[in-house]
């Protein structure tokens, strides 16, 4: 007992007890202390990027390179942003088929939205680029449909047709139909300019302009919208509708004229 009492009175005993108390207090604080929202978001984002990197290595690296730097089979993804990934993967255009044509068509999507978000987060970490828009940016609330129609006819109708039905381009390429396309993907396409399409950043078409265009497309392609001119022939535009009038309208008149003339000549002979 005397020896134990002597050890307790050792000059370093108090320091050892203090260090042990501090270690226990710090450990308990680390376990039970609330994590700040900013740090929690940062941790969650890091995990999302890490999962996206794994998905990228399996489904994308063979064409775009292990670090997104691009190869002879695929362009660089550095700086394309999350919006480009959300559009290309969300519409099924990526991963592309092995036998590529003039352009990559839309097809069934093979990734869930959570996986697309992870891929987008990883690509965004490689370099700054357009981010995925929010519903407030592409939703119809506060949109000017008439202004959207004017903007669409001036900037988009040359390829997509004046109601977004799509159209042919050169060398086997085409502008796809915009019917039943997710408004978010239309916004992202304007932001990023996929494949043959030029990009329309906010310096060219503002966020409000994009919202107006999307609202116009929704209005003209809605099942509730009736064409005041009657049969619209798929909304293919004045050229094709005029051609239809010439071939069938004028052709019908010629056929009637020939029939009347034939009947008159027979009547004279009889």
C-alpha positions as CSV (number, residue, x, y, z in Angstrom):
1,X,0.0,0.0,0.0
2,X,2.9,2.3,0.8
3,X,4.4,1.6,-2.6
4,X,1.1,2.4,-4.4
5,X,0.6,5.5,-2.4
6,X,4.2,6.6,-3.3
7,X,3.4,6.1,-7.0
8,X,0.3,8.2,-6.8
9,X,2.3,11.0,-5.3
10,X,4.7,10.9,-8.2
11,X,5.2,14.3,-9.8
12,X,4.1,13.1,-13.2
13,X,0.9,11.4,-12.0
14,X,-1.2,14.5,-12.2
15,X,0.0,15.2,-15.7
16,X,-0.8,11.6,-16.9
17,X,-4.3,11.9,-15.4
18,X,-4.9,15.2,-17.1
19,X,-3.8,13.8,-20.5
20,X,-6.1,10.8,-20.1
21,X,-9.0,13.1,-19.2
22,X,-8.4,15.3,-22.2
23,X,-8.1,12.3,-24.6
24,X,-11.4,10.8,-23.3
25,X,-13.1,14.2,-23.6
26,X,-11.9,14.7,-27.2
27,X,-13.0,11.2,-28.2
28,X,-16.4,11.6,-26.7
29,X,-16.8,15.0,-28.5
30,X,-15.7,13.6,-31.8
31,X,-18.3,10.8,-31.5
32,X,-21.3,12.8,-30.2
33,X,-20.7,16.4,-31.4
34,X,-23.0,17.5,-34.3
35,X,-21.4,17.7,-37.7
36,X,-21.7,21.1,-39.4
37,X,-24.0,21.2,-42.5
38,X,-21.2,22.5,-44.7
39,X,-18.8,19.7,-43.7
40,X,-21.6,17.1,-44.2
41,X,-22.4,18.4,-47.7
42,X,-18.7,18.3,-48.5
43,X,-18.4,14.7,-47.4
44,X,-21.5,13.6,-49.3
45,X,-20.2,15.4,-52.4
46,X,-16.8,13.6,-52.1
47,X,-18.6,10.2,-51.8
48,X,-20.8,11.1,-54.9
49,X,-17.7,12.0,-56.9
50,X,-16.0,8.7,-55.8
51,X,-19.0,6.6,-56.9
52,X,-19.1,8.5,-60.2
53,X,-15.5,7.8,-60.8
54,X,-16.1,4.1,-60.5
55,X,-19.1,4.2,-62.9
56,X,-16.9,6.3,-65.3
57,X,-14.1,3.7,-65.2
58,X,-16.5,0.9,-66.2
59,X,-18.7,2.7,-68.8
60,X,-16.9,5.7,-70.2
61,X,-13.1,5.4,-69.8
62,X,-12.6,3.2,-72.8
63,X,-13.6,6.0,-75.2
64,X,-13.0,9.2,-73.2
65,X,-9.8,8.2,-71.4
66,X,-9.1,7.3,-67.8
67,X,-9.0,10.9,-66.7
68,X,-11.6,12.3,-69.2
69,X,-8.8,13.7,-71.4
70,X,-10.3,12.1,-74.5
71,X,-9.0,9.6,-77.1
72,X,-9.4,9.0,-80.8
73,X,-12.7,7.3,-80.0
74,X,-14.2,10.1,-77.9
75,X,-13.7,13.8,-77.1
76,X,-12.3,15.2,-73.9
77,X,-14.8,15.7,-71.1
78,X,-12.8,18.2,-69.1
79,X,-14.9,21.3,-68.8
80,X,-18.1,20.0,-70.4
81,X,-19.9,20.3,-67.0
82,X,-22.6,18.3,-65.3
83,X,-25.3,19.5,-67.6
84,X,-23.7,17.8,-70.6
85,X,-23.5,14.5,-68.8
86,X,-27.1,14.7,-67.5
87,X,-28.3,15.3,-71.1
88,X,-26.1,12.7,-72.9
89,X,-26.6,9.9,-70.4
90,X,-30.1,10.9,-69.4
91,X,-31.3,10.6,-73.0
92,X,-29.5,7.3,-73.6
93,X,-27.1,8.8,-76.2
94,X,-24.2,7.8,-74.0
95,X,-22.7,5.3,-73.8
96,X,-22.8,5.2,-77.6
97,X,-23.3,2.1,-79.6
98,X,-20.3,0.3,-81.0
99,X,-21.3,0.9,-84.6
100,X,-21.5,4.7,-84.8
101,X,-23.4,6.5,-87.6
102,X,-23.4,10.1,-88.6
103,X,-24.6,11.0,-85.1
104,X,-25.6,9.3,-81.9
105,X,-29.3,8.8,-81.6
106,X,-31.5,8.9,-78.5
107,X,-32.2,5.4,-77.0
108,X,-33.2,3.7,-73.8
109,X,-31.3,4.9,-70.8
110,X,-29.3,2.3,-68.9
111,X,-28.5,4.4,-65.8
112,X,-30.6,5.4,-62.9
113,X,-30.9,9.1,-62.1
114,X,-28.8,8.6,-59.0
115,X,-26.0,7.1,-61.1
116,X,-26.3,9.9,-63.6
117,X,-25.9,12.4,-60.8
118,X,-22.8,10.6,-59.6
119,X,-21.3,10.6,-63.1
120,X,-22.1,14.2,-63.6
121,X,-20.5,15.1,-60.2
122,X,-17.3,13.3,-61.2
123,X,-17.1,15.0,-64.7
124,X,-17.8,18.4,-63.1
125,X,-14.9,17.8,-60.7
126,X,-12.5,17.6,-63.8
127,X,-13.2,21.1,-64.8
128,X,-15.8,23.9,-64.5
129,X,-18.8,23.7,-66.9
130,X,-22.6,24.3,-67.1
131,X,-24.4,22.8,-64.1
132,X,-27.6,20.8,-64.2
133,X,-30.5,23.3,-64.2
134,X,-33.2,23.5,-61.5
135,X,-36.9,23.1,-62.1
136,X,-37.3,26.8,-61.5
137,X,-35.0,27.5,-64.5
138,X,-36.9,25.4,-67.0
139,X,-40.4,25.3,-65.5
140,X,-43.3,27.1,-67.2
141,X,-44.0,29.5,-64.3
142,X,-43.6,33.1,-65.5
143,X,-42.7,32.2,-69.1
144,X,-43.7,34.3,-72.1
145,X,-44.9,31.8,-74.7
146,X,-45.2,34.4,-77.5
147,X,-41.6,35.6,-76.9
148,X,-40.5,32.0,-76.8
149,X,-42.0,31.4,-80.2
150,X,-40.2,34.4,-81.7
151,X,-36.9,33.2,-80.2
152,X,-37.4,29.7,-81.4
153,X,-38.3,30.7,-85.0
154,X,-35.2,33.0,-85.1
155,X,-32.7,30.6,-83.6
156,X,-34.0,27.0,-83.9
157,X,-36.6,26.5,-86.6
158,X,-34.0,26.4,-89.4
159,X,-33.1,22.9,-88.1
160,X,-35.9,21.7,-85.8
161,X,-38.8,23.0,-87.9
162,X,-41.0,25.9,-86.5
163,X,-42.9,23.6,-84.1
164,X,-40.0,21.4,-83.2
165,X,-40.9,18.4,-85.3
166,X,-37.2,17.9,-86.4
167,X,-35.6,18.0,-89.8
168,X,-32.9,16.6,-92.0
169,X,-29.3,18.1,-92.1
170,X,-26.3,17.3,-94.3
171,X,-24.3,14.1,-94.5
172,X,-27.0,11.9,-93.0
173,X,-27.3,14.0,-89.8
174,X,-30.6,15.3,-88.5
175,X,-32.2,17.6,-86.0
176,X,-34.3,15.4,-83.7
177,X,-37.9,16.0,-82.8
178,X,-38.5,18.0,-79.6
179,X,-41.9,16.4,-78.9
180,X,-42.1,14.6,-75.5
181,X,-38.6,15.7,-74.6
182,X,-38.0,16.4,-70.9
183,X,-37.8,20.2,-70.5
184,X,-34.7,19.8,-68.4
185,X,-33.0,18.1,-71.4
186,X,-34.1,20.9,-73.8
187,X,-32.5,23.4,-71.4
188,X,-29.3,21.4,-71.1
189,X,-29.1,21.0,-74.9
190,X,-29.3,24.8,-75.3
191,X,-26.6,25.2,-72.7
192,X,-24.1,22.7,-74.0
193,X,-24.8,22.3,-77.8
194,X,-24.7,18.5,-78.2
195,X,-23.4,17.0,-81.4
196,X,-24.5,19.2,-84.4
197,X,-26.3,21.8,-82.3
198,X,-24.6,25.1,-81.5
199,X,-24.6,26.1,-77.8
200,X,-26.6,29.0,-76.5
201,X,-25.0,30.1,-73.2
202,X,-26.6,32.8,-71.0
203,X,-24.7,35.4,-72.9
204,X,-26.5,34.5,-76.1
205,X,-29.9,33.3,-74.7
206,X,-30.6,34.3,-71.2
207,X,-32.1,31.9,-68.6
208,X,-35.5,33.7,-69.1
209,X,-35.1,33.2,-72.9
210,X,-34.6,29.5,-72.5
211,X,-37.6,29.2,-70.2
212,X,-39.7,31.0,-72.8
213,X,-38.6,28.7,-75.6
214,X,-39.4,25.6,-73.6
215,X,-42.8,27.0,-72.7
216,X,-43.5,27.7,-76.4
217,X,-42.5,24.1,-77.4
218,X,-44.8,22.7,-74.7
219,X,-47.7,24.9,-75.9
220,X,-47.4,24.0,-79.6
221,X,-46.9,20.3,-79.0
222,X,-49.6,19.9,-76.4
223,X,-52.5,17.6,-77.2
224,X,-54.9,20.4,-76.1
225,X,-53.6,22.8,-78.8
226,X,-55.6,22.8,-82.0
227,X,-54.3,24.1,-85.3
228,X,-56.4,27.1,-86.4
229,X,-55.6,26.2,-90.0
230,X,-56.9,22.7,-89.9
231,X,-54.8,19.8,-90.9
232,X,-51.2,20.7,-90.1
233,X,-49.4,17.9,-92.0
234,X,-47.3,17.2,-88.9
235,X,-46.3,20.8,-88.6
236,X,-43.6,20.3,-91.3
237,X,-43.8,24.0,-92.4
238,X,-44.8,26.1,-95.4
239,X,-42.5,24.4,-97.9
240,X,-43.8,20.9,-97.4
241,X,-47.4,22.1,-97.0
242,X,-47.1,24.1,-100.2
243,X,-45.7,21.1,-102.0
244,X,-48.6,19.0,-100.8
245,X,-51.0,21.7,-102.2
246,X,-49.2,21.7,-105.5
247,X,-49.1,17.9,-105.9
248,X,-52.5,16.9,-104.6
249,X,-54.5,20.2,-105.1
250,X,-53.2,21.2,-108.5
251,X,-52.9,17.5,-109.5
252,X,-56.5,16.9,-108.6
253,X,-57.6,19.9,-110.7
254,X,-55.6,18.6,-113.7
255,X,-57.2,15.2,-113.4
256,X,-60.6,16.7,-113.3
257,X,-59.9,18.9,-116.4
258,X,-58.6,15.8,-118.3
259,X,-61.7,13.8,-117.3
260,X,-64.0,16.7,-118.4
261,X,-62.2,17.1,-121.7
262,X,-62.3,13.4,-122.4
263,X,-66.0,13.3,-121.7
264,X,-66.6,16.3,-124.0
265,X,-64.6,14.7,-126.9
266,X,-66.6,11.5,-126.6
267,X,-69.9,13.4,-126.6
268,X,-68.9,15.2,-129.8
269,X,-68.0,12.0,-131.6
270,X,-71.3,10.3,-130.6
